[in-house]
Amino acid sequence: QVQLVESGGGSVQPGGSLRLSCAASGFTFSVYTMSWHRQAPGKERELVGSISSSGGSTNYVDSVKGRFTISRGNAKNTVYLQMSNLKPEDTAVYYCKATRMGVTYWGQGTQVTVSS
C-alpha cells in the first residue's frame, strides 16, 4: 500500500522556521522525483519546489527561493522541506508528491499557519 505521510506542520510567528517531513512507503522511493506543493484557502494548489530522485537537483518557485530548502534521505524514504523566514503568505496546507513516468502519489497534507 502506497503511503505518503507529511508531518511537522503547525503555527509559527512571521520570521520563524519549520521543517516538514514526508515519509514514504509502499513504492521504490529512491527512483521518484519528489515535490512539495501548497494550497492556501480559496487558492489553487501550487508547486513549491522539487528534488530529483538522487537529490542532486532542486528547483523552487520564486516566492520561496532563498528561504525554503528541499532535501531527501533515500535510506530513510523521507523528503524534507526546511522553511525559514516564514511569512503570513506561506500559510497553507503543504503536500508532498511522488512522480515517476506518469505515476503520481500524493500525501494528505499538513497545515502551516504563519501569524503573529
N, C-alpha and C positions, 0 to 999 in steps of 0.2 A: 504494500500500500504506500503510495507516494504521499509524503507529508513535507510541508514547509511550515515551520513554526517560528514566528517572529516573537521577540521579547526585548525588553529594555526600554519600552516607551514610558512616558509619564509626563509630569508637569515640571516646567523649569522656567526660571526668570529669563528675560532677554539678556543676552551675553553669556548664558550658561552653556553647558555641554551635556550631551547624552551619547551613549553608544548602543546602537541597536544590533541585535544578533538574529540570524535566521538559520535555524538548524534543519538540515535536510535529511531525509531518509526515504528508502524505497526506490532509489534510482542511482545511477552512477554519477554522483555529484561532480567529480573531477573533470568530466568532459562537457559540462554545461556552462554556457555563459550565464552569469548571474547579474541581476539588476535590481535596483531599488526604485520604487515608484511611490508617489504620494497623491492623496486626494483630499483636498480641503472641502469644507461644506459648500455645496452649491457650485462646485467647480468640477471639471473633468480630471480624471486621473492623469498625472504627468510623470514622465521619466525623470528621475533624479540623477542617476548615473548607472554605469555598468562596469563589469570587470570580466576579462576574458577567462577562459577555463583554467589557464595556467596561473593567472594572477598578474601576468606581465604587462597587461594593458588596461587602462581605466579611462573612462570618459565621464564628463559631468555636464549637467545643464549650467548655463552661465550664472544663474542666480545662486548657485551653491559653490562655485569654484573658489578654492582657497579656504573654504570653511568646512566642507564635508570631505571625508576620505572613505573610500570603499576598499576593503581588503577581504581576503578569504584564507581559510585554513583547510586545504583539501584533506588533510589527515583527520580533521575533526568534522568534515562535512558541514562547515559553517561559513557563512558570509557575514561580514560586519559592515555597519555604517557608523563611522565616527562623525559626530556632528558637533561643531563648536561655534561660538559666537552666534548662537541661535537668535532668530528674530521672530516677532509675532507672526509674520507671514509664512513662517515654516510650520505653523500649526496645521496638522493634517493627520490622516491615517496613513501610515507607511507600510508598504507591501514589498515583499521580495518576490522575484520571479526567476524561474529557471527556464532557459531556452536552448534548444539544440535541434537543428534540422527540422524546423516547423513544429516541434513538440514543445509545449509550454505548460509549466506548472506555476500556480500562484499560491502564496500563503494567505492567511486570513487577515493579516494586518495588525498593527499595533498603533495606539493613539499617541501622538506627540502634541502637547499643548505648551505654547510659549506665551507667557503672560506675566505681567507684574501684579 
